[in-house]
C-alpha cells in the first residue's frame, strides 16, 4: 500500500430531471491515475457549500447540458437545449466559494463556460446560430478519443507550460461556447476558427477552464494530457500539506 498523501478532489456530476446523478468514469480515472482521490460532489444545502469546499482540496466542474442564459442576462435562444437551473446555480456557488478560498480548480467543457459566466462572462447559446464568422465542427459525431479540430495555446499561458505543446488536435462535444470573456480571466487557447478553448486566472493559485476533454486522452497515455492532471493533483497536494 502506498503511503503517498493524496488530495481529495471533488467532481461535479450531471443532474438529470429525476435528480439522478450521472458521471462518465473517465474523470475519476484520470484523477486516480494522477495520484488523487476523486469524490463525486452532490447538491447540498446552500449553507453547507462553504463547509463542503473547505473539506475538498480541489474541484473539477465537468461537462453536461446547456447553461441557463438567465445567469448572464439573456433570454433563451430557440436552439437552446435542456437546462437545469438548480444545477447551474449550485455550480456557480461552488465555483464562487472555491475561488474565494483560492483552491485549485478546473472547469471541463461546460465547466469552462460556467467558470467564465460565474466571473461575469457570457455564452453563445448555440454556436451555429450565433457565432460570427466561419465555424468548424465543435459537436463531433466521432468516438470520444477522436481528435477533430486544432487548438493553439498562448505561449505565455500556464497551460502551455504544463502541456509542453503549442498546437494540437482535440475532441469536441459542445454546441455552446464562450462569447464574452470575463475581465478576471484571460484566453489561454483558441480553436482555428477563433473560438475560446481555454481560460486561466492570473489572480489565483491554479484556476483554469478547458473546452475539450483531456481526461479521455490522459487514459490513452497522451503525456501532454496526463501533465494537466498530474499538475492539478500536485497543486491540490501542495495546498493540503504545505503547512504540515
Secondary structure, DSSP 8 states (H G I E B T S, - for coil): -------EEEEE-EE-TTS-EE--THHHHHHHHTT-EEEEE----GGGHHHHHHH-SEEEE---SB--GGGGT----TT---B-HHHHHHHHHHHHHHHHHT-EEEEETHHHHHHHHHTT--EES-HHHH--S-----B--S-TT---EEEEE-TTSHHHHHH--SEEEE--B-S-EE-S--TT-EEEEEETTS-EEEEE-SSSSSEEEESS-HHHHHTTT-HHHHHHHHHHHHHHHHHHHTT-
